[in-house]
Amino acid sequence: MAWVAAVARLRARRESGVLVTVATVRGHAPRAAGAKLVVGRSETWGSIGGGNVEAVAIDRAREMIGASKPEPELLDFALNDKVTNRHGVQCCGGTVSVLLEPLPVVRAVAIFGVGHVGLELARILARQDLDLHLIDSRSDMLTKKRLDVLADAVAQVHTHHTPLLPEEVFEELPHGTHVLIMTHDHAEDAALCDAALRTTRLGSIGLIGSAAKWVRFRKRLATEGGHDEATIDRIKTPIGLADITGKEPATIAVSVAADLLRTFETEGNLHHPGVAAPGFDVPPGQTFPQVTSGGVTPA
C-alpha cells in the first residue's frame, strides 16, 4: 500500500501512527532518501529497507504511539560491522538518517445547526485539521451551493441531514467528538442537550444562548431528563470568549472558534490516543465516512 493511502487508512480508523522517512543517505544503504514506512499499533505499510534500521524505527515508532506528547525525531544509523545493533548486523557501509513523524488522531467537532452562525463557524473550523461534522434538520442548510464556501477545507467535512431526530447522529460521531449545539429551534436544542448528556463518550458540549435560556434548560434537564447537577455541568453555556460581545454571526463564530481552540490547548494531550483515553476508542463495528483530501463528504 502506498504510504499516502496508509496514512489515510489510519485517519479513517481514527488510529494514531508514525510516518518514517529515510531523510539522508551517505554511501551504500538498502533504500534511497525518501523511502517511507507507516507504522501503526499493530501493522506497518511500506519499507525503509528492512534489517536493523527498519526494526529499530518500528520499535521507536511504537514507543511514540504510546507516548503522551510525541515529537518528531531523527535517528542516525551507521551501517557497518563494528556497530552493536539491537536487531542484527547491517554492514552496507553507509550511514542513514531516519525521520519519525507522529500521526496523531485528529480531533472531531460536530456543529448542530448550520444557520448563519453555524456556517460562519464551519468556515473557520474548516481551516483546522479536524473531522468536522455538520448536522441540520433543514435540508436547505446543507445544499452543495451553500456549502461551496468549504470546498477548499483543510478539515474533512461530513454532512448529516436529520429531518426528524438529529440527536440520533450522536451514535454516528467518533468517540471524543466536541459538540456545539446552535440550532434554529430551542426545542431541538433541548432534545440535543438531553441526548448529549446521555452519550458519555463525547468530548466537550457547548450550547449557544442566553442566561435565561440556560435557566429553563437546566431545570428541564433536571426535572424531565433526570440528570444530576454534575452531569448537567458537562454542558458549557454560553460559549465563546466572554470579552467578545459582538452579535454579528461572523463575530460570534470567531469567539466560539477561539474558545474551542483554547479548550483544545487546555486539554493538551488528555485525549491523545497514546494515553488510551476512552474518547478515542474505536467502537466495534464502527464505520467511517469516505476519506477525502478536503471538501465536503456526505455521511
Salt bridges, closest charged atoms under 4 A:
GLU15 OE1 - ARG13 NH1 3.98
GLU43 OE2 - ARG13 NH1 2.68
ASP59 OD2 - ARG86 NH1 3.25
ASP59 OD2 - HIS87 NE2 2.68
GLU63 OE1 - ARG60 NH1 2.74
GLU73 OE2 - ARG60 NH2 2.51
ASP81 OD1 - LYS82 NZ 4.00
GLU120 OE1 - ARG123 NH1 3.88
ASP129 OD1 - ARG11 NH1 2.70
ASP131 OD1 - ARG11 NH2 3.15
ASP131 OD2 - ARG14 NH1 2.73
ASP136 OD1 - ARG138 NE 2.90
ASP148 OD1 - LYS144 NZ 3.36
ASP152 OD1 - ARG127 NH1 3.54
GLU172 OE1 - HIS160 ND1 3.55
ASP189 OD2 - LYS213 NZ 2.73
ASP194 OD1 - ARG198 NH2 3.04
ASP194 OD1 - HIS227 NE2 2.69
GLU224 OE1 - ARG220 NE 3.39
GLU229 OE1 - ARG218 NH2 2.83
ASP233 OD1 - ARG218 NH2 2.63
ASP259 OD2 - LYS236 NZ 2.67
ASP259 OD1 - ARG262 NH2 3.29
GLU267 OE2 - ARG107 NE 2.86
GLU267 OE2 - HIS178 NE2 3.61
GLU267 OE1 - HIS271 ND1 3.58
